[in-house]
């Protein structure tokens, strides 16, 4: 119920208008969002790189309703790939298909995605397609699988969500096709007909899916991390949950896999201590670095994930 409330707020126009006017909201959001410009985001990535941590950059924005907005978002992503190349930082890019026109025109979205992937291939970089709510799951997966057989397999990956019942079958399909997966728990409000509603069930499924990914890696060989840190290995496990991390680490040991056979991914501003300790031990760690002016929906979802995040916001509100 706690998370569902904030997911609902993330979509509420009235709440966005009110909350984004609060100076304290912008101050609190700065913990989770690296800034509003590319320059600010790249500076955050440099600081991460100095600590031995990789990054994936996300220009915030989703669910565009006009073709012109989708084109503008695509132009920003193309510019971001160029900026990463020019800055020489260890980072790749994460995108949402709804941001580049999936809900406006599937053909437009595909054309925009191909432009982005061609740019990533030309620059030797990598694009991760974020998974959104269940209404877009199948279309996102279909377009990703099409990209795999269209010459972009080494430059594109997908996110799968452990709280959906369907993910075990989706993961098998993607791994069989040679895809690269980031596994997360899932941050959207979904009905019990589609997703596990109990936290314990989500955690159990996450562990089982992570083990499936690690066993696949054992059978097919450990992927190599590129020297510039742009192309991530598989599997990529996105979690701040110490128990999930402990399970994955134990599985890596029991399967006699090297530490660099798994990449732990976390969010900007959350569990910096855990990020640094894993990196110091020799595990690849990649931080998801969002930036841009459309920070409100992202910020609300972060507040809904952990009561500690909400407490951080409330504490800042009363310390004004």
C-alpha positions as CSV (number, residue, x, y, z in Angstrom):
1,X,0.0,0.0,0.0
2,X,2.9,2.3,0.8
3,X,4.5,1.9,-2.6
4,X,1.1,2.0,-4.4
5,X,0.3,5.3,-2.9
6,X,3.5,6.9,-4.2
7,X,3.2,5.3,-7.6
8,X,-0.3,6.9,-7.8
9,X,1.2,10.2,-6.8
10,X,3.8,9.9,-9.5
11,X,1.0,10.0,-12.1
12,X,-1.2,12.6,-10.5
13,X,-1.0,16.0,-12.3
14,X,-2.3,17.9,-9.3
15,X,0.3,16.5,-7.0
16,X,3.1,17.2,-9.5
17,X,2.0,20.8,-9.8
18,X,2.0,21.3,-6.1
19,X,5.1,19.3,-5.1
20,X,7.4,20.6,-7.8
21,X,6.7,24.2,-6.5
22,X,8.3,23.3,-3.2
23,X,11.9,24.3,-2.9
24,X,12.4,21.4,-0.4
25,X,11.2,18.9,-3.0
26,X,13.9,20.0,-5.4
27,X,16.5,19.9,-2.7
28,X,15.4,16.4,-1.7
29,X,15.2,15.2,-5.3
30,X,18.8,16.2,-5.7
31,X,19.8,13.3,-3.6
32,X,18.4,10.9,-6.3
33,X,18.8,13.1,-9.4
34,X,22.2,14.2,-10.6
35,X,21.0,17.5,-12.0
36,X,19.0,19.0,-14.8
37,X,21.7,19.2,-17.5
38,X,24.1,16.8,-19.2
39,X,27.1,18.7,-17.7
40,X,25.8,18.1,-14.2
41,X,25.2,14.4,-14.9
42,X,28.6,13.9,-16.5
43,X,30.2,15.5,-13.5
44,X,28.4,13.0,-11.2
45,X,29.7,10.2,-13.4
46,X,33.2,11.5,-13.1
47,X,32.9,11.4,-9.4
48,X,31.6,7.8,-9.5
49,X,34.4,6.7,-11.8
50,X,37.0,8.2,-9.4
51,X,35.6,5.8,-6.8
52,X,35.9,2.8,-9.2
53,X,32.2,2.7,-10.1
54,X,30.6,2.6,-13.5
55,X,27.5,4.5,-14.5
56,X,24.4,4.3,-16.8
57,X,22.9,7.7,-17.6
58,X,19.2,8.3,-17.9
59,X,17.6,11.5,-19.3
60,X,14.4,11.6,-17.3
61,X,11.1,11.5,-19.2
62,X,8.5,8.9,-20.1
63,X,5.1,8.5,-21.7
64,X,5.4,11.1,-24.4
65,X,2.1,11.8,-26.1
66,X,3.3,13.8,-29.1
67,X,5.6,12.8,-31.9
68,X,7.6,16.1,-31.5
69,X,8.3,15.2,-27.9
70,X,9.5,11.8,-28.9
71,X,11.8,13.2,-31.5
72,X,13.2,15.7,-29.0
73,X,13.8,13.0,-26.4
74,X,15.6,11.0,-29.1
75,X,17.8,13.9,-30.0
76,X,18.8,14.3,-26.3
77,X,19.8,10.7,-26.1
78,X,21.9,10.9,-29.3
79,X,23.5,14.0,-27.9
80,X,24.2,12.2,-24.6
81,X,26.0,9.3,-26.3
82,X,28.2,11.9,-28.1
83,X,28.8,13.7,-24.8
84,X,29.9,10.4,-23.1
85,X,32.3,9.8,-25.9
86,X,33.8,13.3,-25.7
87,X,34.0,13.3,-21.9
88,X,35.8,9.9,-21.9
89,X,33.8,8.7,-18.9
90,X,32.9,5.1,-18.1
91,X,29.2,5.1,-18.7
92,X,26.5,3.8,-21.0
93,X,22.8,4.9,-21.4
94,X,19.4,3.8,-20.2
95,X,16.2,4.7,-22.1
96,X,12.5,4.2,-21.9
97,X,10.6,3.3,-25.1
98,X,7.6,5.3,-24.0
99,X,9.9,8.3,-24.0
100,X,10.8,7.9,-27.7
101,X,7.3,7.3,-29.0
102,X,6.0,3.8,-28.1
103,X,2.6,5.0,-27.0
104,X,2.4,7.6,-29.9
105,X,3.4,5.5,-32.9
106,X,5.2,2.1,-32.8
107,X,6.8,2.8,-36.1
108,X,8.1,6.1,-34.9
109,X,9.5,4.5,-31.7
110,X,11.3,1.8,-33.7
111,X,12.8,4.4,-36.1
112,X,14.0,6.4,-33.1
113,X,15.4,3.3,-31.3
114,X,17.3,2.3,-34.4
115,X,18.9,5.8,-34.6
116,X,20.0,5.5,-31.0
117,X,21.4,2.0,-31.4
118,X,23.2,2.9,-34.6
119,X,24.8,5.8,-32.7
120,X,25.7,3.4,-29.8
121,X,27.2,0.9,-32.2
122,X,29.2,3.6,-34.0
123,X,30.7,4.8,-30.7
124,X,31.2,1.4,-29.2
125,X,28.7,2.1,-26.4
126,X,25.7,0.3,-25.0
127,X,22.0,1.1,-24.5
128,X,19.8,-0.5,-21.8
129,X,16.1,-0.5,-22.5
130,X,14.3,0.0,-19.2
131,X,11.1,-1.9,-18.6
132,X,8.0,0.1,-17.7
133,X,4.6,-0.9,-16.4
134,X,2.9,-4.2,-17.6
135,X,0.9,-2.5,-20.4
136,X,4.2,-2.0,-22.3
137,X,6.0,-5.2,-21.3
138,X,5.2,-7.3,-24.4
139,X,5.8,-4.5,-26.9
140,X,9.1,-3.6,-25.2
141,X,10.2,-7.2,-25.2
142,X,9.2,-7.6,-28.9
143,X,11.2,-4.6,-30.0
144,X,14.2,-5.6,-28.0
145,X,14.2,-9.1,-29.5
146,X,13.9,-7.5,-33.0
147,X,17.0,-5.3,-32.2
148,X,19.0,-8.5,-31.3
149,X,18.6,-9.9,-34.8
150,X,19.1,-6.5,-36.5
151,X,22.8,-6.2,-35.8
152,X,22.6,-4.6,-32.4
153,X,23.1,-7.6,-30.1
154,X,26.4,-6.3,-28.6
155,X,25.0,-2.8,-28.0
156,X,21.6,-3.2,-26.4
157,X,20.2,-4.9,-23.3
158,X,16.8,-5.2,-21.5
159,X,15.5,-4.9,-18.0
160,X,13.2,-7.6,-16.6
161,X,11.2,-7.3,-13.4
162,X,11.1,-10.1,-10.8
163,X,7.7,-9.2,-9.5
164,X,5.9,-10.3,-12.7
165,X,4.8,-13.9,-13.0
166,X,5.8,-13.9,-16.7
167,X,9.4,-13.0,-16.1
168,X,10.8,-16.5,-15.7
169,X,9.6,-17.4,-19.3
170,X,10.7,-14.0,-20.6
171,X,14.2,-14.5,-19.1
172,X,14.5,-17.9,-20.7
173,X,13.5,-16.5,-24.1
174,X,15.9,-13.5,-23.8
175,X,18.9,-15.6,-22.7
176,X,18.3,-18.2,-25.4
177,X,18.3,-15.3,-27.9
178,X,21.7,-14.1,-26.6
179,X,20.3,-11.1,-24.8
180,X,21.8,-9.1,-22.0
181,X,19.6,-8.6,-18.9
182,X,19.4,-6.3,-15.9
183,X,17.2,-7.9,-13.3
184,X,15.3,-5.7,-10.9
185,X,12.4,-6.2,-8.6
186,X,9.9,-3.8,-10.2
187,X,8.7,-0.4,-9.2
188,X,5.2,0.0,-10.7
189,X,1.8,-0.8,-9.2
190,X,0.6,-4.1,-10.8
191,X,-2.5,-6.2,-10.1
192,X,-2.2,-9.5,-8.3
193,X,-3.3,-11.3,-11.5
194,X,0.0,-10.2,-13.1
195,X,2.5,-9.8,-10.2
196,X,3.5,-11.2,-6.9
197,X,1.9,-9.1,-4.1
198,X,4.0,-10.4,-1.2
199,X,7.5,-9.1,-0.7
200,X,8.7,-12.5,0.2
201,X,7.5,-14.0,-3.1
202,X,9.2,-11.2,-5.1
203,X,12.4,-11.8,-3.2
204,X,12.3,-15.6,-3.8
205,X,11.6,-15.1,-7.5
206,X,14.4,-12.6,-7.7
207,X,16.9,-15.1,-6.3
208,X,15.7,-17.9,-8.6
209,X,16.0,-15.7,-11.7
210,X,19.4,-14.4,-10.6
211,X,20.5,-18.0,-10.2
212,X,19.1,-18.9,-13.7
213,X,21.2,-16.0,-15.1
214,X,24.4,-17.1,-13.3
215,X,24.0,-20.7,-14.4
216,X,23.5,-19.5,-18.0
217,X,26.7,-17.5,-17.7
218,X,28.5,-20.7,-16.4
219,X,27.3,-22.7,-19.4
220,X,28.1,-20.1,-22.0
221,X,31.3,-18.5,-20.6
222,X,31.9,-15.3,-18.7
223,X,31.4,-12.2,-20.7
224,X,34.2,-9.7,-20.8
225,X,33.8,-6.2,-19.4
226,X,35.0,-3.6,-22.0
227,X,38.1,-1.6,-21.0
228,X,36.0,1.6,-21.0
229,X,33.3,0.1,-18.8
230,X,30.6,0.8,-21.3
231,X,29.5,-2.7,-22.2
232,X,28.2,-4.5,-19.1
233,X,28.5,-8.3,-18.6
234,X,25.5,-10.5,-18.0
235,X,24.0,-10.9,-15.6
236,X,23.4,-7.4,-14.2
237,X,21.6,-7.5,-10.8
238,X,19.9,-4.3,-9.8
239,X,19.2,-4.3,-6.1
240,X,20.0,-2.6,-2.8
241,X,18.8,-5.5,-0.8
242,X,21.7,-7.0,1.2
243,X,20.0,-10.4,1.3
244,X,19.6,-10.5,-2.5
245,X,23.3,-9.5,-2.9
246,X,24.3,-12.1,-0.3
247,X,22.5,-14.8,-2.2
248,X,24.1,-13.7,-5.5
249,X,27.5,-13.6,-4.0
250,X,27.1,-17.1,-2.6
251,X,25.9,-18.4,-5.9
252,X,28.9,-16.9,-7.7
253,X,31.2,-18.7,-5.2
254,X,29.3,-22.1,-5.5
255,X,29.4,-21.9,-9.3
256,X,33.1,-21.0,-9.2
257,X,32.5,-17.9,-11.3
258,X,34.9,-15.0,-11.1
259,X,33.6,-11.8,-9.4
260,X,33.6,-10.0,-12.7
261,X,30.9,-12.5,-14.0
262,X,28.2,-10.4,-12.3
263,X,27.5,-6.7,-12.2
264,X,25.7,-5.1,-9.3
265,X,23.6,-2.1,-10.2
266,X,22.2,0.5,-7.9
267,X,20.5,3.9,-7.9
268,X,22.2,7.2,-7.6
269,X,22.0,8.5,-4.0
270,X,21.1,5.1,-2.5
271,X,23.4,2.9,-0.4
272,X,26.7,4.6,-1.4
273,X,28.4,2.5,1.3
274,X,27.3,-0.7,-0.3
275,X,28.3,0.5,-3.8
276,X,31.8,1.3,-2.6
277,X,32.3,-1.9,-0.5
278,X,31.3,-4.2,-3.5
279,X,33.6,-2.2,-5.8
280,X,36.4,-2.5,-3.4
281,X,36.0,-6.3,-3.3
282,X,36.4,-6.5,-7.1
283,X,32.7,-6.7,-8.2
284,X,31.7,-4.5,-11.1
285,X,29.3,-1.9,-9.8
286,X,27.2,0.4,-12.0
287,X,25.1,3.3,-10.7
288,X,22.0,4.5,-12.5
289,X,22.4,8.2,-12.8
290,X,19.2,10.1,-13.8
291,X,19.1,13.8,-14.8
292,X,16.7,16.3,-16.4
293,X,13.9,18.6,-15.6
294,X,11.2,15.8,-15.5
295,X,12.3,14.5,-12.2
296,X,9.0,14.3,-10.4
297,X,7.7,10.8,-11.4
298,X,11.1,9.3,-10.7
299,X,11.4,11.0,-7.4
300,X,7.9,9.8,-6.3
301,X,8.8,6.2,-7.1
302,X,12.0,6.4,-5.1
303,X,10.1,7.7,-2.1
304,X,7.7,4.8,-2.4
305,X,10.4,2.2,-2.4
306,X,11.7,2.7,1.1
307,X,10.3,4.4,4.1
308,X,13.9,5.7,4.8
309,X,13.7,7.7,1.5
310,X,10.4,9.3,2.7
311,X,11.9,10.1,6.0
312,X,14.8,11.9,4.2
313,X,12.3,14.1,2.4
314,X,10.2,14.8,5.6
315,X,13.3,15.7,7.6
316,X,14.4,18.2,4.9
317,X,10.9,19.7,4.8
318,X,10.9,20.5,8.6
319,X,14.5,21.7,8.6
320,X,13.8,24.5,6.2
